[in-house]
Amino acid sequence: MIFLDTDILSYFFVGNNQIRENLLSSIEKGEQIAMTSINIYEVLKGLKHRNNLSKEKQFITFLNSILVFTLDSVAITEAANIYAESRKHGNPIGDADILIAAIVISNNGILVSNNVRHYSHIENLRLINWMGL
């Protein structure tokens, strides 16, 4: 299962061909496309702040075609572990990124993100960068 990070969604919605091609390729291979509820929040807060109703409507339509995963007790425990490990090793990251990574890990997914720096220190997180291909 492929989880799209917020930055990848932004690239997709501004028409980035590389992201579009990778997304279509993944769908053709039969991979499930998913997002976390945290990513949805990040996208919607930006669209609402800019009062971009047309992009918001487009985004809501897109959401109807993918799976959305939320925090559950397994992901919350994973998030606490990620937080503790990142602090212990001197690599603190933001709560949103921790929660996104935890949801992806707890659902055995692969996170697609261009923000590799944010996620690279998280153990057990499978991460790919469609912008770096």
URFEN-V174856 format. One record per backbone hydrogen bond with DSSP energy under -1.0 kcal/mol. NH is the residue of the N-H (numbers start at 1). CO is the residue of the C=O. If there is no record, write none. Layout:
# URFEN-V174856
nh: {NH;NH}
co: {CO;CO}
This chain:
# URFEN-V174856
nh: {2;3;4;5;9;10;11;12;13;14;15;16;20;21;22;23;24;25;26;27;28;29;30;31;34;35;37;40;41;42;43;44;45;46;47;48;49;50;52;53;56;57;58;59;60;61;62;63;64;65;66;67;69;76;77;78;79;80;81;82;83;84;85;86;87;88;89;90;91;98;99;100;101;102;103;104;105;106;108;109;110;111;112;113;116;119;120;122;125;128}
co: {32;110;34;112;5;6;7;8;9;10;12;11;16;17;18;19;20;21;22;23;24;25;27;26;2;67;69;36;37;38;39;40;41;42;43;44;45;46;47;51;52;53;54;55;56;57;58;59;60;62;63;33;35;72;73;74;75;76;77;78;79;80;81;82;83;84;85;87;86;94;95;96;97;98;99;100;101;102;105;104;1;126;3;128;114;115;116;119;122;111}
